[in-house]
């Protein structure tokens, strides 16, 4: 049983036993709870923290934990109905109403209940994270002279240089801004490049977090279909002409969710089409460091082959480290760089210097290449285990592409066409996701990945957020149970 499920189970047991104690009465010590329930001190501490967050216990450093006294009745709620008018008033008839919907993002951020297998996760399982290397890097960084002072607004020069070398081509440190995570960098890019009400071209399907950013900024996502070789250039050119858009957001490497890699013959076409349209390409290079062991040489980022400043490049270290290691970079050439810099300064000032110093310590240590090699091998093993289990246990779920990088597979549900007579029908994604949760496995439905009506029902299954290949096999078995429930 992994730590998170142990914490949840202990918190539930303590919650049930609180009636034994009077308000204000002290609970057994942490040592007693460790011995009584045969768990670690960390588990006890986290379980008590959960109860404290729920207002059921009060913890006092050095004294212990006590049952909380009953809360005083809350004051009567005020009338907030006026906010509906305030939040929906755009002030101009030609603006697109903003829709701030985090649902598609929360699917991969929210931790499932204890005992549920996490096929919906968007980050590495704790066993795959370089926790010791990150802790050592943070410790060394904290002792650097000036580590707690104010950094340059654009980021530490050494870190900007490291990102520039990683991108390659003619990109220089002067063209790089250090940012706080890929989501923040994408937000800055879209705010810099498109005014409210403007169209923005997006791959279809695409990352829900980017769609949420666009809609929250009052932008209008316009889909451009993706196939096994990435975005289709002819349709991209048509979309630019039809919409008048000046921005195209894409993931050329191991696209989320399809896993597609933009074909070599399409790379130059995409840049040429954007340049002729007078448009920018926002390149979200989010999982370059999660390449699988059998991938072979990777194509360079589009930014490395772009002398004209068409590409605004986003890359992040978060996916290869930890959800809390939020360090990324924006790279751009020309006047747009100053606009990107200004928006970032207004929004966040700068990335905390200790985190930047820790990043330099981490990527400069021998542990960093070892970590990348280890996750490259492990992700390949997990991908192969999930692919084999799906093909054996759930052959009716179509798997059109097996990627050589990233952390997930993209599956199409049967619709009754072709050779299958077992179809999920309308609402199949929701029905299957709900049934799967009852069976003990959390899935990501495909609908949030489409900015318009989807062509079919899909699922995205992550193999990075689980404990290992045994849990993958058990998760697919539970998914089989859920499918049988929906299809019977």
N, C-alpha and C positions, 0 to 999 in steps of 0.2 A: 504494500500500500504506500503510495507516495505521500509526501508531507502534507499537501493541501487537503487530501481527503481525510487524513488523520486529524488535522486541525478541525475540520468541519464536524467530524463525528464526536470528538471530545467536547466541542462547544455545545452540540446538541444534548449530550449527556449531562453536562453541567447545568444547562438551561432547565432541563427537566427536574433537577435536584435542588434548584434554588429555593423551593417552597419549604425545605427543611430549616432554612435560616430566617431569622427575623430581619427586618430592615435595619441596616447598619451593622449587623453581625458579621464577624470575620469568617471568611471561607478558609478551608484547609490551606496550608502553605504549599508553595510550588513543589517543594521536595515531597510532601505527602501525596500530591496529585500525580507526580511522576511515578512514584512507587505503586500507587493504587491502580492507575490505568496503564502502567507499563508503556509510557510514551516518553519522548525526549523533553528536556526542559524548554527547548524552542517551541515544541508543539503546545505545551502548557501555556507559555507566554502568549502565543498567537491566539489560542482559544480564549484566554481571558481578555485579550484585546478586542476580540469580536464581541464578547458580552459587554465590554465597556462601551464599545461603539453603539450597541443596541440600547444603552442606558440601563442595563440590568445589574451591572456591578460597577464599583468604583475602585480603582487601583491607586494605592498611595505608596510611592517609592520608599522602601525600607520598612514599611508596615505591613503590606500585603494587599489582598483583595477583599472587599466587603460588599454585601448585598446592598444595592442602591435603595434609597428611600423612595417612596412613591412620588412621582412627579406631580407638581401642582397643575391643575387643569389649564390647558392652553387658552389663551385669550381668543375671543371670537374672531373668526377670519374676516378680513376686510373685503371690500368689493373691488376685485381686480378686473372686472369685465371691460373697463375702459381701455385696457391694454390691447384688446382685439382690434380696436380702431387704430390705435397708435402704431401697432406693429404692421398693419396691412396698408397703411397710407404711404404711397410711394412718392408723392409730391410731384410726379410728372407722369403724364399719360403714356409716354413712350417707353417707360422702364418696365423690365420684366419683374414681376413680383418675386421677392426673395423667398426661397423655401429652405429653411434650415432643418434638415433631416439627417440625423446621425445614425439612423437605423442600420444602414448598410455597413457602417464602420463598426458599430457596437457588436455586430455578429461575430467578428473576429477578435474583439477586444475583451468582451465579457467572459469571465471564467465560468464554465459549466458547473452544475451541482456536483458534489462529491460522488465519485463512482462512475461518472459519465465520461466516456472516452472522447477526447478533444480532437475531432477531425475538422473543427472549424477554426483552429488557432492560426494566427498570422505571425508567430514568432517561434524561435527555437525553444525546445523543451529545456528546462534548467540543466539537465544532464549534458546538453550540447553547448551550453553557454560557457565562455572562458572565464568562469567566475574567479578562479585564483589569479589568473593573469590580470583581470580587470581590477581586483582588489589590490594586487601588488602595484599596478600602475597608478592607481589613485593614491596609494600610500606614498609612493615616491614623488608623485606630482605635488602633493600637499607640502612637501619639504623643499620644493624648489624656491629659490629666492624670488620674491614678488608674485608667487603663485596665487595669492589671494587679492591681488590688486586688480585694477581695471584693465582689461585687455584692449587692444586696438579694435575699433568698431567693426572692421572687416574680418577680424580674426587674427590669431597669431601668425606672423610671417612664415614660420617653419611649417605650421600645419597647412597653410594655404599652398605652400610649395609642395608638400606631400600630396595633396589632392590634385594639384596641377600635373604632377608626374604620373599619378594614377590614371588620369583622363588621357594623357598623351597628346600626340600631335604638336601643334604650336601653342597650346594653351599654357599660359604663364600664371605665376602666383598672383600677379596684379589683376588678373581677370577672374579671381576666385573670391567668393564670400563664404565664410564659415557660418552655418545656420544651425538651428536647433531642431534637427530631425527632418525627414523627408516631407512629412505633411506640412510643416511650417514653410519649407522651401517652396513647395508647390503653391501654397497659398500666396506667398510673396510674388511668385512668378505670374500667377493669373491676375493678381491685383495690379501688377505693373504693366501688363501687356494688353488688357482688355477693359474697357470702361463698362459700368453697369448697363445692362440691356443688350450688350453685344453677343453675337454668336461665337462659340468656340468649338472647333472640330475635335472630336474624341474618337478613339477606337471603339468598335462595338463587337464584343463586349469589352468592358474596361473596369478599372479599379473603382469601387464605389466611393472611396474616400475622395477621389478627385472629382467625381460628379457632385458630391456634397459640397466641396469647396466652391465649385463653379456656381451652383445654385444659390449658395449662401451669399455669394458676391453679386447676385442678380444677373448672372450670365446664362446663356441659353445653349446647353450642350447639343451639338448636332452629330449624330453617329456616322461613322465611316466603317464599313465592315472589314473584319480581319479574317484571313484564311490561314492555312498552315505555314505560309511564308510571310506572315505579317500583314500590315495594312495594304490594301489594293490601290496602287497608284492611280489608275484610271478613275476609280470612284473618289479618291482624294481630290483629284483635279476637278471633278464634277461638283463636289461639295464646296470647294472654294468658290467656284463660279456662282453656284446657286445661292449660297448664303452670304457671300461677301466677308467671310470670317478672316481675321488676321492672326489667328493663333490655332495651332494644331498640337494637341498633347498626345504623346505616344510613349510606348515602352518597347523599344526595338529588340531588347534582349530578354528572353523568357517571360513574355508578356503575361500579365495577370488579367484574366485567369487562364487563358488558353495555353500558355507555355511556348507560344510561337516565337521564332527568331526571324527578324526581318532579313529576307533573302539578299545576298550580295548585289544582285542586279536591281533590286528595288531601292537600295540605300541612296544612291545618287539621284534616282528619280524623285524620291520624296523631297530631298533638299532642293532640287531644281524646281519642282512644282510649287513649293512654298516660296522660293525666291521670286518666281514669276508672279505670284499672287501678292507679293509685298508682305509676306506673313512670317511669323516666328514659328519654330518647332520647339516645343518644350519636351526635352528628352528626359524621361524618368528612368534612370539607370539603377533600379532599386535592388536588384539581386545579383549583380555581377560577381560578388564574393561568395555566392551560394551555388557555384558551378559544381556539377557532379563529376565524379572521377573519370567517367568515360566520355566527357564532352568533346575533347579535342580543343584545338586553338579557338579562342573566342574572337569575334569581330571587334574592332575598336569602337568606342563610342562614336556616335554621329558627330559630336562636337570636335573630335580629333581630326575630322576631314572637312571642316567647315571654316574656310578663311573669311567668309563674308558676314559673320555674325548672325546667321539665320537661327542657329541652335542656342537655346538656353538650357544648359545641362544641370540636372539634379542628380546627386548621388548621396548615399547615406551609409553609415556603418551600423545602423541599428539592427537590421535584419541578420547580420553576421555576428552580433554580439548579444545584446539584451534589449528588451523593450525600454529600459531606463537609460540606455547609453545613447542618448539622443544627440548625435553629432552628424552633420551632413554638410554638403557644399552646394552652392550655386555658382555656375561658371557661365560667363557671357562676354561678348566682345562688342565694343562700340558704345554709343550713348545710352543704350538700355541698361548698362551696368550701373550707371549712376542712379537711375530710377529704382532699380532693384535694391541698391544700397540704401537709398533714402527710405523706402518703404520698410525695409527690415529694421532700420534704426528707430523709426517711429513706432513700429509694432513691439519690438523686443529689446531695443538698445543693443545687446550683444549676447553671445553665448557665454555662460559663466567661465571665467578663466581656469579654475581648477579642473573643469571637465575637458577643456581644450588641452591643458597640460597633461592630463591623464591619457588623452587620446594619443598624444605624441609619445608618451612612455609606452603605451600598449603597442602601437604599430611599429615602433622601433625596437621592440624586444624580440628575442628568439622565439618566444611563445606564440607570437602572431602567425608566422607562416606555418608553425606546427598545428595551430588551431584550424587554420583554413584547410590544410591537408586532411585533418581528421574529420571535419564536417563534410568535406567533399566526398570522402569514402562512405561516411555514415548516411548521408542523404541519398546516395546512389543505392545503398542497401535497402533503405526504407522505401524508396520509390519502387524498386524491383519487387519488394515484398508486397506492397499494396497492389501493384499492377497484377502480379500473379494471383493474389487472393481474389481480386475483383473478377478477373477472367475465369477463374475456376468457380467461384461462388455466385457471382452476379453477371453472367454473360449477357443478359438483356440490356445492361447499361453500356452504352457505346462509349468507348475510349478512343477518340480519333487520333490523339497525339500523345506520345509519351515524351516529356521534355527531358533535356539533359542538364537542367539547372532549375533553381527555384525549389519550392517546398510543397507543391500541391499538384493534383490532377483535376482535369475538367471533364465531366461526364455528361452525356446527353441521355435523358430519360426517353424510353420508347413511347411513340405517339400512335402506335397501331399500324403504321405504314411498314413497308418492306416485308421482312420475313417473320416479324413477331406479331402474335395475336394478343399479347399481354400489354396493355397500354395503361398509362397513369391518368390520361385524360386531363381536362382542365382542372386547375388547382392541384395538380399532382405534386409539384414542388412542396407546397405547404403541407399537404397531407403526409408526404413521406418524411419531411423534416420533423413534423409533430410526432409521427409514429416512431421515428428513430430515437427521439429524445425519450420517449416512453421505454424504448428498448435499451437505453443506456449509451447512446452515441449522439454527439452533437455534430450537425452538418451545416454547411453554408448553402442556402438556396441560390439559384442562378439569377433570379429576377433583378436584384439590386445592381447587377453588373451591366445592365442595358439601360441606355438613356431614353429609349423608345420601346415600342412593343417588341419582345423577344421572338425570334423565329421558332423557338422550341423551349421545352423545360430542361433545365440543367442543374447540376450540383457541382460544388467545388469541395474536394476532400484534401485536407492538409495531412502530410505525414511527418511534419517537423515538430509539432507541438505535443506528440505522444511520447511515452516512455521508451518505446522500442518496437522491434518487429513483432514480438508476441502480442503487444497491445494492438498493433495494426491488424493482425489476424483475428483477434477477438472483436475488434470494432467492425470489420467486414462481416463477421458472422452475425453480429447484432443488426447490421444493416440489412442482411438477408431476411432476418425475422421481420423487420419493419416493412420491407418490400412485400413480403407475403401477406402481411396484415392489410396493406393498402390495396393489393391486387385481388384479394379473395372475393 
